[in-house]
Amino acid sequence: IDENATQESVWVAVGVPILNKAFNGYNGTIFAYGQTGSGKTWSMQGAEGDDLQGIIPRMNNQLFVRVDEEMKKRPTVQFLITVSYFEIYNEVIFDLLDSSDRKKKSAAAKGGLEIKEHPVLGVYVKGLQEIVVE
């Protein structure tokens, strides 16, 4: 993606394919990596205003639009949507949905969550909250 890319072009290149895969039964993950100030938060969150929204608000909006469309076509189909949200900072994993974890981060606590691998489920973050949303 071009360094002068718009939020819309980033969404189309990165978000839309992940959303499409989710509707084919796959989990989706976006890993934003880079130096401080490189635009990770901007790309993921953006700002208020349709043109300035990042991937996360666009994904949330479109996810529920697609669920509504699918439920109208196939009323017997059920959807389960869960979310988790974490940050790796100085090689420590923090659960951004856990307010007690944010307090630990602000106190510069060491430790954090651990990455594990399950023989069937694959790679996961042990102790990471996974919240059902609607």
C-alpha positions as CSV (number, residue, x, y, z in Angstrom):
1,I,0.0,0.0,0.0
2,D,1.2,3.5,-0.9
3,E,2.5,5.7,1.9
4,N,-0.1,8.3,0.9
5,A,-2.9,5.7,0.9
6,T,-6.4,6.8,2.2
7,Q,-8.2,5.0,5.0
8,E,-10.6,3.7,2.3
9,S,-7.8,2.1,0.3
10,V,-6.3,0.5,3.4
11,W,-9.7,-0.9,4.3
12,V,-10.3,-2.3,0.8
13,A,-6.8,-3.9,0.6
14,V,-6.7,-5.3,4.2
15,G,-10.1,-5.2,5.8
16,V,-12.4,-6.4,3.1
17,P,-10.5,-9.6,2.4
18,I,-10.5,-10.5,6.1
19,L,-14.2,-9.8,6.4
20,N,-14.9,-12.0,3.4
21,K,-12.9,-14.8,4.8
22,A,-14.8,-14.5,8.1
23,F,-18.0,-15.0,6.3
24,N,-16.5,-18.2,4.8
25,G,-15.9,-19.5,8.4
26,Y,-12.4,-18.4,9.1
27,N,-11.0,-16.4,12.0
28,G,-9.5,-13.1,11.1
29,T,-6.5,-11.3,12.5
30,I,-4.8,-8.0,11.6
31,F,-1.3,-7.5,13.0
32,A,-0.2,-3.9,12.9
33,Y,3.6,-3.7,13.3
34,G,6.0,-0.8,13.2
35,Q,8.0,1.8,14.9
36,T,6.4,4.4,17.2
37,G,4.7,7.1,15.2
38,S,4.6,4.9,12.0
39,G,0.8,5.1,11.7
40,K,-0.4,1.8,13.3
41,T,-3.1,3.4,15.5
42,W,-4.2,5.7,12.7
43,S,-4.6,2.8,10.3
44,M,-6.4,0.7,12.8
45,Q,-8.6,3.3,14.6
46,G,-8.5,6.5,12.5
47,A,-10.6,9.4,13.5
48,E,-14.3,10.5,13.5
49,G,-15.8,11.1,10.1
50,D,-16.6,8.5,7.4
51,D,-13.4,9.2,5.3
52,L,-11.2,9.1,8.4
53,Q,-12.4,5.9,10.0
54,G,-9.7,3.2,10.3
55,I,-10.0,-0.6,9.8
56,I,-11.6,-1.3,13.2
57,P,-14.7,0.9,13.0
58,R,-15.1,0.0,9.3
59,M,-14.9,-3.7,10.1
60,N,-17.4,-3.4,13.0
61,N,-19.9,-1.5,10.8
62,Q,-19.6,-3.8,7.8
63,L,-19.6,-7.0,9.9
64,F,-23.0,-6.2,11.4
65,V,-24.3,-5.0,8.0
66,R,-23.4,-8.3,6.5
67,V,-24.8,-10.3,9.5
68,D,-28.1,-8.4,9.0
69,E,-28.1,-9.2,5.3
70,E,-27.4,-12.9,5.8
71,M,-30.1,-13.2,8.5
72,K,-32.6,-11.7,6.1
73,K,-31.7,-14.3,3.5
74,R,-31.3,-17.2,5.9
75,P,-33.3,-16.6,9.1
76,T,-32.4,-19.9,10.6
77,V,-28.6,-19.2,10.5
78,Q,-27.1,-18.0,13.8
79,F,-23.9,-16.0,14.2
80,L,-21.5,-15.8,17.1
81,I,-19.1,-12.8,17.0
82,T,-16.3,-12.6,19.5
83,V,-13.6,-10.0,19.8
84,S,-10.2,-9.8,21.5
85,Y,-7.8,-6.9,21.3
86,F,-4.2,-6.8,22.5
87,E,-1.0,-4.9,22.2
88,I,2.6,-6.0,22.3
89,Y,4.7,-3.3,23.8
90,N,8.3,-3.8,24.7
91,E,7.8,-7.5,24.1
92,V,5.1,-7.7,26.7
93,I,1.5,-8.6,25.6
94,F,-1.3,-6.6,27.2
95,D,-5.1,-7.3,26.9
96,L,-6.6,-4.0,25.8
97,L,-10.1,-5.1,26.8
98,D,-9.0,-5.8,30.4
99,S,-9.0,-2.6,32.5
100,S,-6.9,-4.2,35.2
101,D,-4.3,-5.1,32.5
102,R,-4.1,-1.5,31.4
103,K,-3.4,-0.5,35.0
104,K,-0.5,-3.0,35.0
105,K,0.8,-1.5,31.8
106,S,0.7,2.1,33.1
107,A,2.7,0.9,36.1
108,A,5.3,-0.6,33.7
109,A,4.7,-4.1,35.1
110,K,6.7,-6.9,33.5
111,G,5.2,-10.3,32.6
112,G,2.1,-9.8,30.5
113,L,0.2,-12.6,28.7
114,E,1.9,-15.6,26.9
115,I,1.6,-16.9,23.4
116,K,0.9,-20.6,23.3
117,E,0.2,-23.2,20.7
118,H,-2.6,-25.8,20.9
119,P,-2.2,-29.0,18.7
120,V,-5.8,-28.6,17.4
121,L,-6.7,-24.9,17.9
122,G,-3.3,-23.4,16.8
123,V,-1.6,-20.3,18.2
124,Y,-3.4,-18.3,20.9
125,V,-2.7,-15.8,23.7
126,K,-3.2,-17.5,27.1
127,G,-5.5,-15.5,29.3
128,L,-6.6,-13.1,26.6
129,Q,-10.3,-12.1,26.9
130,E,-12.5,-13.1,24.1
131,I,-15.8,-11.2,24.4
132,V,-19.1,-12.0,22.6
133,V,-20.4,-8.9,20.9
134,E,-23.8,-8.1,19.3
